[in-house]
Amino acid sequence: MVGTVGGRAGQEPGVWSADRAPTTVGILLLISLTAFEAMGVGTAMPEIVADLGGVTLYAWPFVLFLAAAVFGTVAGGRWCDARGPRVALVVAPVVFGAGLLVAGSAEAMGALLTGRVLQGLGAGVQGVAVYVLVAEVYPARLRPAVFGLISSAWVLPSLVGPPLAAVVTERFSWHWVFLGLLPVVGSALVLVLPAVRRLGPPAPRPPGPAETPTVLAAAGAALGVAGLSWAFENVDVHGAVVGTVALVLLVPSLRRLLPRGTFTARPGIPAVVAARGLVAGAFLSVVSFLPLILTATHGWSLSAAGIPLIVASLGWSAAAAWQGRHPDRDRSAMLRAGFVMIAVGQVGLLPVAAGWLPGWVAVVAWGCAGLGMGVAFSAVAYLTLAHSAPADVGGHSSAAQLLDQLANASFVGLGGALLVLLASPAVAMPVLLGAVAVLALTGAATASRTRLPG
């Protein structure tokens, strides 16, 4: 069996072998950088808004980041397929770093918003370019281990990001939540550059009808996702108008950007892309509301309410590491098992959200969901590359990440709208959990369609 820790005599070098270790560390730094920024900014945002005097614009740093990330994801996929990931892997972190510098130096809301747009663009392109780099550098048998590490790279930021951002904001300044990450950008670039230099030219695209996403479709998707996010936060006449316009922009854009058959989970890459959206909507949207369930319905403190999230993060990391040690297992079967475990966690949370069972049940239930996410997310990442020809890795990776972003934004927005309409979290949250449980069960039912041929 091929080792994943280091190379042995007569075997394929592993992800930590001398020639691949710098690339592995660089990829993990890039992923951790984006993850920490995502976790830390939310903690610091109340202080940022109070300092810059833009309370009415509170949501816009998040909305603009999301819109820019959607555009960057689509553009990054097209760029990597057409020209390879070499330039993108350098430009994207630089743009992200420029966004950190602009936001960290901001003295007015306009500068902060500009910085957030740059960060979103960089994060979107970088996320796709990393997947293409994995396809270029690591053979298929090592990719489960790489994706396990990438999953784990989200765990530490999710655990230490919010409290560290709070300490930095309180003892120094919110500016350092952004500026303090600049050295990490430089370190990641230094480590990834040697692998980037060794990359060959991109694989030639076969002749055929033009299906490359257009800039117009990317812009439509970005504006549509941002508009839906805003509409869900403003459940009134204005929100209804904005939501309608967003859908008018989003639907035709998605038809152009996603593989045909995605919404019916057609066997092959459409089913894989659909699975990425289903798993994001099923798991990540609940993460946003679980602390509210425990504080509002069960009276837990904010610190205690984070315990199920910590347990789930550790379970995600452990399951991702486990699947990395089993490169020969059927990834579609793993995907089904992961969806089932997420569904079990959601069903376990339902009586907790309604106040019928004590809050500690959430620790067990969401720990189970975290294990499922660690298996399912890594399986989807592997299957995305396995179903893609070299010339399509960027496009398929960007489609999967785009649907991930859309599903997460939509179901977080749905949860917010339910809170407004139903008033009580004890009523609204069980409805949301029922909706996302349907996503998980749909993912389990369609997982066999992601199986590799042969």
ROLO-706419 format. One record per residue (C-alpha): residue number from 0; residue in three letters; x, y, z. Coordinates in nm, 3 decimals. Last residue first. Example, Ala and Ser with C-alpha at 12.3 -4.5 7.8 and 13.67 -1.06 7.14 Angstrom:
% ROLO-706419
lomi,ronu,px,py,pz
1,SER,1.367,-0.106,0.714 $
0,ALA,1.230,-0.450,0.780 $
***
This chain:
% ROLO-706419
lomi,ronu,px,py,pz
453,GLY,-1.558,0.022,-1.398 $
452,PRO,-1.728,0.361,-1.378 $
451,LEU,-1.675,0.576,-1.067 $
450,ARG,-1.970,0.590,-0.829 $
449,THR,-2.137,0.933,-0.793 $
448,ARG,-2.481,0.795,-0.880 $
447,SER,-2.461,0.569,-0.573 $
446,ALA,-2.481,0.880,-0.353 $
445,THR,-2.834,0.964,-0.475 $
444,ALA,-3.034,0.827,-0.180 $
443,ALA,-2.777,0.939,0.081 $
442,GLY,-2.772,1.291,-0.063 $
441,THR,-3.150,1.305,-0.064 $
440,LEU,-3.145,1.196,0.301 $
439,ALA,-2.905,1.478,0.384 $
438,LEU,-3.111,1.738,0.197 $
437,VAL,-3.434,1.620,0.363 $
436,ALA,-3.260,1.658,0.698 $
435,VAL,-3.194,2.020,0.593 $
434,ALA,-3.566,2.093,0.578 $
433,GLY,-3.650,1.917,0.904 $
432,LEU,-3.371,2.102,1.080 $
431,LEU,-3.508,2.432,0.952 $
430,VAL,-3.857,2.350,1.082 $
429,PRO,-3.709,2.240,1.416 $
428,MET,-3.529,2.577,1.430 $
427,ALA,-3.834,2.798,1.376 $
426,VAL,-4.053,2.670,1.661 $
425,ALA,-3.807,2.666,1.952 $
424,PRO,-3.635,2.966,1.793 $
423,SER,-3.959,3.163,1.851 $
422,ALA,-4.059,3.443,1.609 $
421,LEU,-4.214,3.221,1.339 $
420,LEU,-4.172,3.466,1.051 $
419,VAL,-3.851,3.638,1.161 $
418,LEU,-3.685,3.319,1.284 $
417,LEU,-3.797,3.139,0.968 $
416,ALA,-3.633,3.411,0.756 $
415,GLY,-3.305,3.369,0.939 $
414,GLY,-3.313,2.994,0.892 $
413,LEU,-3.391,3.036,0.523 $
412,GLY,-3.094,3.271,0.489 $
411,VAL,-2.866,3.010,0.643 $
410,PHE,-3.026,2.769,0.399 $
409,SER,-2.965,2.988,0.095 $
408,ALA,-2.612,3.098,0.186 $
407,ASN,-2.498,2.741,0.251 $
406,ALA,-2.661,2.609,-0.066 $
405,LEU,-2.518,2.887,-0.283 $
404,GLN,-2.166,2.859,-0.146 $
403,ASP,-2.156,2.480,-0.188 $
402,LEU,-2.310,2.515,-0.535 $
401,LEU,-2.023,2.746,-0.630 $
400,GLN,-1.766,2.513,-0.475 $
399,ALA,-1.887,2.222,-0.685 $
398,ALA,-1.901,2.433,-1.002 $
397,SER,-1.552,2.571,-0.933 $
396,SER,-1.413,2.220,-0.894 $
395,HIS,-1.582,2.109,-1.218 $
394,GLY,-1.444,2.403,-1.413 $
393,GLY,-1.094,2.374,-1.270 $
392,VAL,-1.068,1.998,-1.319 $
391,ASP,-1.204,2.010,-1.676 $
390,ALA,-0.886,2.000,-1.888 $
389,PRO,-0.743,1.714,-1.680 $
388,ALA,-1.059,1.505,-1.732 $
387,SER,-1.280,1.510,-1.426 $
386,HIS,-1.463,1.221,-1.254 $
385,ALA,-1.172,1.141,-1.020 $
384,LEU,-1.117,1.508,-0.937 $
383,THR,-1.473,1.565,-0.816 $
382,LEU,-1.479,1.218,-0.659 $
381,TYR,-1.193,1.306,-0.424 $
380,ALA,-1.356,1.629,-0.306 $
379,VAL,-1.692,1.455,-0.262 $
378,ALA,-1.532,1.180,-0.052 $
377,SER,-1.352,1.434,0.168 $
376,PHE,-1.680,1.614,0.236 $
375,ALA,-1.869,1.292,0.308 $
374,VAL,-1.624,1.132,0.552 $
373,GLY,-1.550,1.436,0.768 $
372,MET,-1.913,1.546,0.742 $
371,GLY,-2.035,1.214,0.878 $
370,LEU,-1.804,1.238,1.178 $
369,GLY,-1.928,1.592,1.240 $
368,ALA,-2.290,1.473,1.222 $
367,CYS,-2.220,1.218,1.496 $
366,GLY,-2.066,1.493,1.711 $
365,TRP,-2.378,1.695,1.635 $
364,ALA,-2.598,1.433,1.796 $
363,VAL,-2.377,1.363,2.095 $
362,VAL,-2.321,1.728,2.186 $
361,ALA,-2.682,1.815,2.101 $
360,VAL,-2.803,1.562,2.360 $
359,TRP,-2.643,1.791,2.622 $
358,GLY,-2.920,2.042,2.555 $
357,PRO,-3.192,1.843,2.730 $
356,LEU,-3.478,1.689,2.528 $
355,TRP,-3.821,1.836,2.442 $
354,GLY,-3.700,2.193,2.395 $
353,ALA,-3.796,2.208,2.025 $
352,ALA,-3.430,2.245,1.922 $
351,VAL,-3.336,1.949,2.141 $
350,PRO,-3.617,1.739,1.992 $
349,LEU,-3.482,1.812,1.640 $
348,LEU,-3.111,1.775,1.723 $
347,GLY,-3.113,1.395,1.711 $
346,VAL,-3.283,1.406,1.371 $
345,GLN,-3.006,1.636,1.248 $
344,GLY,-2.733,1.411,1.384 $
343,VAL,-2.887,1.104,1.226 $
342,ALA,-2.909,1.293,0.895 $
341,ILE,-2.539,1.380,0.917 $
340,MET,-2.460,1.013,0.984 $
339,VAL,-2.667,0.906,0.682 $
338,PHE,-2.493,1.163,0.460 $
337,GLY,-2.151,1.031,0.565 $
336,ALA,-2.250,0.671,0.502 $
335,ARG,-2.368,0.760,0.152 $
334,LEU,-2.043,0.944,0.078 $
333,MET,-1.838,0.651,0.203 $
332,ALA,-2.030,0.422,-0.031 $
331,SER,-1.962,0.664,-0.318 $
330,ARG,-1.595,0.674,-0.217 $
329,ASP,-1.550,0.297,-0.256 $
328,ARG,-1.250,0.209,-0.042 $
327,ASP,-0.902,0.187,-0.195 $
326,PRO,-0.755,0.503,-0.039 $
325,HIS,-0.819,0.389,0.319 $
324,ARG,-0.580,0.593,0.537 $
323,GLY,-0.730,0.919,0.411 $
322,GLN,-1.073,0.799,0.524 $
321,TRP,-0.948,0.792,0.883 $
320,ALA,-0.795,1.142,0.867 $
319,ALA,-1.125,1.286,0.742 $
318,ALA,-1.310,1.101,1.016 $
317,ALA,-1.080,1.241,1.286 $
316,SER,-1.099,1.597,1.151 $
315,TRP,-1.478,1.596,1.121 $
314,GLY,-1.508,1.443,1.469 $
313,LEU,-1.287,1.718,1.611 $
312,SER,-1.500,1.980,1.440 $
311,ALA,-1.819,1.814,1.566 $
310,VAL,-1.691,1.814,1.924 $
309,ILE,-1.594,2.182,1.894 $
308,LEU,-1.933,2.272,1.748 $
307,PRO,-2.110,2.078,2.025 $
306,ILE,-1.904,2.274,2.285 $
305,GLY,-1.978,2.621,2.142 $
304,ALA,-2.299,2.655,2.340 $
303,ALA,-2.099,2.627,2.662 $
302,SER,-1.904,2.943,2.581 $
301,LEU,-2.216,3.131,2.471 $
300,SER,-2.386,3.042,2.798 $
299,TRP,-2.667,2.787,2.793 $
298,GLY,-3.027,2.893,2.854 $
297,HIS,-3.188,2.591,2.689 $
296,THR,-3.407,2.749,2.420 $
295,ALA,-3.225,3.077,2.352 $
294,THR,-2.867,2.973,2.434 $
293,LEU,-2.870,2.615,2.305 $
292,ILE,-3.070,2.677,1.988 $
291,LEU,-2.878,3.000,1.916 $
290,PRO,-2.546,2.812,1.941 $
289,LEU,-2.680,2.557,1.687 $
288,PHE,-2.784,2.823,1.435 $
287,SER,-2.478,2.886,1.216 $
286,VAL,-2.359,2.526,1.241 $
285,VAL,-2.696,2.412,1.104 $
284,SER,-2.622,2.583,0.770 $
283,LEU,-2.289,2.402,0.744 $
282,PHE,-2.430,2.050,0.768 $
281,ALA,-2.722,1.993,0.531 $
280,GLY,-2.662,2.287,0.297 $
279,ALA,-2.296,2.203,0.253 $
278,VAL,-2.365,1.830,0.211 $
277,LEU,-2.636,1.892,-0.046 $
276,GLY,-2.430,2.139,-0.248 $
275,ARG,-2.131,1.904,-0.268 $
274,ALA,-2.363,1.613,-0.351 $
273,ALA,-2.504,1.806,-0.648 $
272,VAL,-2.150,1.851,-0.782 $
271,VAL,-2.093,1.476,-0.750 $
270,ALA,-2.427,1.395,-0.914 $
269,PRO,-2.347,1.622,-1.210 $
268,ILE,-1.994,1.464,-1.230 $
267,GLY,-2.125,1.115,-1.294 $
266,PRO,-2.484,0.994,-1.272 $
265,ARG,-2.746,1.271,-1.318 $
264,ALA,-2.821,1.433,-0.985 $
263,THR,-3.147,1.592,-1.106 $
262,PHE,-3.027,1.940,-1.012 $
261,THR,-2.683,1.873,-1.159 $
260,GLY,-2.811,1.741,-1.493 $
259,ARG,-2.609,1.974,-1.711 $
258,PRO,-2.287,2.067,-1.532 $
257,LEU,-2.318,2.399,-1.347 $
256,LEU,-2.216,2.742,-1.478 $
255,ARG,-2.457,2.804,-1.764 $
254,ARG,-2.773,2.679,-1.594 $
253,LEU,-2.646,2.850,-1.280 $
252,SER,-2.638,3.186,-1.455 $
251,PRO,-2.989,3.136,-1.594 $
250,VAL,-3.123,3.078,-1.240 $
249,LEU,-2.920,3.344,-1.058 $
248,LEU,-3.016,3.666,-1.231 $
247,VAL,-3.392,3.616,-1.219 $
246,LEU,-3.348,3.465,-0.873 $
245,ALA,-3.174,3.778,-0.749 $
244,VAL,-3.446,3.999,-0.898 $
243,THR,-3.707,3.802,-0.704 $
242,GLY,-3.504,3.819,-0.385 $
241,VAL,-3.458,4.196,-0.420 $
240,VAL,-3.832,4.245,-0.463 $
239,ALA,-3.919,4.016,-0.173 $
238,GLY,-3.663,4.186,0.050 $
237,HIS,-3.810,4.526,-0.029 $
236,VAL,-4.158,4.398,0.058 $
235,ASP,-4.040,4.250,0.387 $
234,VAL,-3.823,3.963,0.513 $
233,ASN,-3.490,4.148,0.516 $
232,GLU,-3.218,3.898,0.612 $
231,PHE,-3.341,3.647,0.353 $
230,ALA,-3.337,3.924,0.092 $
229,TRP,-2.975,4.013,0.167 $
228,SER,-2.855,3.656,0.120 $
227,LEU,-3.066,3.621,-0.193 $
226,GLY,-2.913,3.938,-0.336 $
225,ALA,-2.559,3.824,-0.262 $
224,VAL,-2.622,3.486,-0.429 $
223,GLY,-2.781,3.654,-0.733 $
222,LEU,-2.513,3.921,-0.765 $
221,ALA,-2.237,3.661,-0.766 $
220,ALA,-2.426,3.425,-0.997 $
219,GLY,-2.501,3.706,-1.243 $
218,ALA,-2.137,3.819,-1.236 $
217,ALA,-2.022,3.465,-1.313 $
216,ALA,-2.279,3.438,-1.593 $
215,LEU,-2.157,3.766,-1.742 $
214,VAL,-1.794,3.658,-1.717 $
213,THR,-1.885,3.356,-1.924 $
212,PRO,-1.869,2.995,-1.816 $
211,THR,-1.694,2.775,-2.072 $
210,GLU,-1.944,2.563,-2.259 $
209,ALA,-1.826,2.639,-2.613 $
208,PRO,-1.927,2.350,-2.836 $
207,GLY,-1.650,2.103,-2.906 $
206,PRO,-1.279,2.069,-2.957 $
205,PRO,-1.093,1.892,-2.677 $
204,ARG,-0.922,2.118,-2.424 $
203,PRO,-0.545,2.090,-2.415 $
202,ALA,-0.401,2.003,-2.072 $
201,PRO,-0.246,2.302,-1.903 $
200,PRO,0.129,2.365,-1.937 $
199,GLY,0.361,2.190,-1.691 $
198,LEU,0.387,2.252,-1.319 $
197,ARG,0.739,2.255,-1.173 $
196,ARG,0.737,2.629,-1.098 $
195,VAL,0.410,2.595,-0.904 $
194,ALA,0.557,2.319,-0.689 $
193,PRO,0.848,2.545,-0.592 $
192,LEU,0.609,2.840,-0.533 $
191,VAL,0.385,2.665,-0.278 $
190,LEU,0.613,2.708,0.024 $
189,VAL,0.706,3.071,-0.042 $
188,LEU,0.343,3.161,-0.115 $
187,ALA,0.221,3.002,0.208 $
186,SER,0.480,3.193,0.412 $
185,GLY,0.384,3.525,0.255 $
184,VAL,0.014,3.475,0.321 $
183,VAL,0.089,3.368,0.679 $
182,PRO,0.286,3.690,0.731 $
181,LEU,-0.025,3.890,0.624 $
180,LEU,-0.255,3.724,0.878 $
179,GLY,-0.188,3.974,1.158 $
178,LEU,-0.307,4.259,0.937 $
177,PHE,-0.667,4.135,0.925 $
176,VAL,-0.745,4.060,1.291 $
175,TRP,-0.482,4.326,1.358 $
174,HIS,-0.720,4.607,1.255 $
173,TRP,-0.962,4.489,1.525 $
172,SER,-0.726,4.650,1.774 $
171,PHE,-0.489,4.549,2.053 $
170,ARG,-0.624,4.395,2.371 $
169,GLU,-0.994,4.366,2.288 $
168,THR,-0.966,4.296,1.915 $
167,VAL,-0.673,4.055,1.953 $
166,VAL,-0.851,3.869,2.234 $
165,ALA,-1.176,3.844,2.035 $
164,ALA,-0.993,3.730,1.722 $
163,LEU,-0.823,3.460,1.929 $
162,PRO,-1.156,3.348,2.076 $
161,PRO,-1.322,3.329,1.730 $
160,GLY,-1.032,3.166,1.542 $
159,VAL,-0.921,2.911,1.802 $
158,LEU,-1.163,2.623,1.742 $
157,SER,-1.286,2.696,1.389 $
156,PRO,-0.932,2.795,1.286 $
155,LEU,-0.799,2.462,1.420 $
154,VAL,-1.065,2.255,1.241 $
153,TRP,-1.056,2.402,0.890 $
152,ALA,-0.712,2.260,0.815 $
151,SER,-0.848,1.920,0.915 $
150,SER,-1.060,1.911,0.601 $
149,ILE,-0.752,1.996,0.393 $
148,LEU,-0.561,1.718,0.569 $
147,GLY,-0.830,1.465,0.482 $
146,PHE,-0.830,1.600,0.128 $
145,VAL,-0.459,1.529,0.104 $
144,ALA,-0.497,1.179,0.250 $
143,PRO,-0.778,1.097,0.007 $
142,ARG,-0.560,1.240,-0.274 $
141,LEU,-0.265,1.008,-0.217 $
140,ARG,-0.401,0.715,-0.420 $
139,ALA,-0.497,0.944,-0.709 $
138,PRO,-0.147,1.080,-0.761 $
137,TYR,-0.061,1.418,-0.602 $
136,VAL,0.090,1.717,-0.785 $
135,GLU,-0.145,1.805,-1.072 $
134,ALA,-0.480,1.706,-0.920 $
133,VAL,-0.382,1.870,-0.590 $
132,LEU,-0.283,2.184,-0.781 $
131,VAL,-0.625,2.190,-0.950 $
130,TYR,-0.793,2.169,-0.610 $
129,VAL,-0.572,2.452,-0.478 $
128,ALA,-0.657,2.665,-0.781 $
127,VAL,-1.028,2.634,-0.707 $
126,GLY,-1.001,2.764,-0.350 $
125,GLN,-0.749,3.029,-0.452 $
124,VAL,-0.979,3.186,-0.710 $
123,GLY,-1.261,3.224,-0.457 $
122,ALA,-1.038,3.331,-0.167 $
121,GLY,-0.867,3.600,-0.376 $
120,LEU,-1.194,3.743,-0.502 $
119,GLY,-1.346,3.737,-0.154 $
118,GLN,-1.044,3.906,0.002 $
117,LEU,-1.049,4.178,-0.263 $
116,VAL,-1.420,4.240,-0.201 $
115,ARG,-1.359,4.251,0.175 $
114,GLY,-1.085,4.510,0.131 $
113,THR,-1.315,4.734,-0.071 $
112,LEU,-1.583,4.698,0.199 $
111,LEU,-1.334,4.803,0.466 $
110,ALA,-1.223,5.101,0.257 $
109,GLY,-1.583,5.217,0.216 $
108,MET,-1.653,5.172,0.588 $
107,ALA,-1.389,5.427,0.685 $
106,GLU,-1.051,5.417,0.860 $
105,ALA,-0.940,5.098,0.688 $
104,SER,-0.581,4.979,0.735 $
103,GLY,-0.676,4.621,0.816 $
102,ALA,-0.932,4.616,0.536 $
101,VAL,-0.679,4.740,0.278 $
100,LEU,-0.400,4.511,0.404 $
99,LEU,-0.624,4.205,0.428 $
98,GLY,-0.757,4.274,0.079 $
97,ALA,-0.403,4.304,-0.053 $
96,GLY,-0.330,3.967,0.107 $
95,PHE,-0.626,3.812,-0.073 $
94,VAL,-0.505,3.964,-0.399 $
93,VAL,-0.154,3.825,-0.337 $
92,PRO,-0.299,3.488,-0.237 $
91,ALA,-0.494,3.476,-0.568 $
90,VAL,-0.210,3.600,-0.792 $
89,VAL,0.038,3.325,-0.704 $
88,LEU,-0.183,3.019,-0.727 $
87,ALA,-0.366,3.175,-1.023 $
86,VAL,-0.041,3.211,-1.218 $
85,ARG,0.043,2.842,-1.199 $
84,PRO,-0.308,2.694,-1.196 $
83,GLY,-0.331,2.608,-1.567 $
82,ARG,-0.403,2.849,-1.850 $
81,ALA,-0.750,2.761,-1.981 $
80,ASP,-0.868,2.519,-1.715 $
79,CYS,-0.716,2.726,-1.435 $
78,TRP,-0.869,3.052,-1.563 $
77,ARG,-1.216,2.906,-1.613 $
76,GLY,-1.218,2.760,-1.263 $
75,GLY,-1.079,3.080,-1.112 $
74,ALA,-1.344,3.292,-1.283 $
73,VAL,-1.620,3.079,-1.131 $
72,THR,-1.470,3.076,-0.783 $
71,GLY,-1.370,3.442,-0.802 $
70,PHE,-1.726,3.547,-0.890 $
69,VAL,-1.864,3.344,-0.600 $
68,ALA,-1.595,3.480,-0.367 $
67,ALA,-1.678,3.838,-0.471 $
66,ALA,-2.046,3.785,-0.389 $
65,LEU,-1.963,3.621,-0.055 $
64,PHE,-1.721,3.897,0.046 $
63,LEU,-1.977,4.157,-0.058 $
62,VAL,-2.249,3.996,0.156 $
61,PHE,-2.023,3.956,0.460 $
60,PRO,-1.891,4.314,0.463 $
59,TRP,-2.248,4.423,0.374 $
58,ALA,-2.432,4.278,0.673 $
57,TYR,-2.346,4.556,0.918 $
56,LEU,-2.419,4.840,0.674 $
55,THR,-2.680,5.007,0.897 $
54,VAL,-2.430,4.991,1.182 $
53,GLY,-2.175,5.193,0.981 $
52,GLY,-1.989,5.403,1.231 $
51,LEU,-1.635,5.283,1.159 $
50,ASP,-1.557,5.197,1.520 $
49,ALA,-1.895,5.044,1.602 $
48,VAL,-1.887,4.847,1.277 $
47,ILE,-1.543,4.707,1.351 $
46,GLU,-1.635,4.626,1.712 $
45,PRO,-1.943,4.430,1.602 $
44,MET,-1.739,4.268,1.322 $
43,ALA,-1.462,4.118,1.539 $
42,THR,-1.624,3.781,1.599 $
41,GLY,-1.747,3.753,1.241 $
40,VAL,-1.400,3.842,1.115 $
39,GLY,-1.235,3.557,1.305 $
38,MET,-1.409,3.254,1.157 $
37,ALA,-1.384,3.353,0.789 $
36,GLU,-1.031,3.488,0.832 $
35,PHE,-0.929,3.171,1.010 $
34,ALA,-1.072,2.954,0.733 $
33,THR,-0.913,3.152,0.449 $
32,LEU,-0.572,3.135,0.616 $
31,SER,-0.620,2.771,0.713 $
30,ILE,-0.677,2.682,0.347 $
29,LEU,-0.368,2.872,0.230 $
28,LEU,-0.160,2.735,0.518 $
27,LEU,-0.272,2.379,0.441 $
26,ILE,-0.177,2.422,0.075 $
25,GLY,0.166,2.555,0.171 $
24,VAL,0.225,2.270,0.415 $
23,THR,0.143,2.012,0.147 $
22,THR,0.359,2.191,-0.111 $
21,PRO,0.652,2.203,0.132 $
20,ALA,0.603,1.831,0.217 $
19,ARG,0.593,1.709,-0.144 $
18,ASP,0.962,1.665,-0.232 $
17,ALA,1.075,1.555,0.114 $
16,SER,0.789,1.311,0.165 $
15,TRP,0.497,1.434,0.372 $
14,VAL,0.227,1.367,0.109 $
13,GLY,0.374,1.025,0.044 $
12,PRO,0.645,0.910,-0.196 $
11,GLU,0.522,0.622,-0.420 $
10,GLN,0.678,0.300,-0.303 $
9,GLY,0.993,0.104,-0.382 $
8,ALA,1.160,0.201,-0.055 $
7,ARG,0.925,0.393,0.162 $
6,GLY,0.794,0.744,0.105 $
5,GLY,0.643,0.949,0.381 $
4,VAL,0.324,0.988,0.576 $
3,THR,0.078,0.874,0.311 $
2,GLY,0.232,0.537,0.235 $
1,VAL,0.124,0.349,-0.075 $
0,MET,0.000,0.000,0.000 $
***
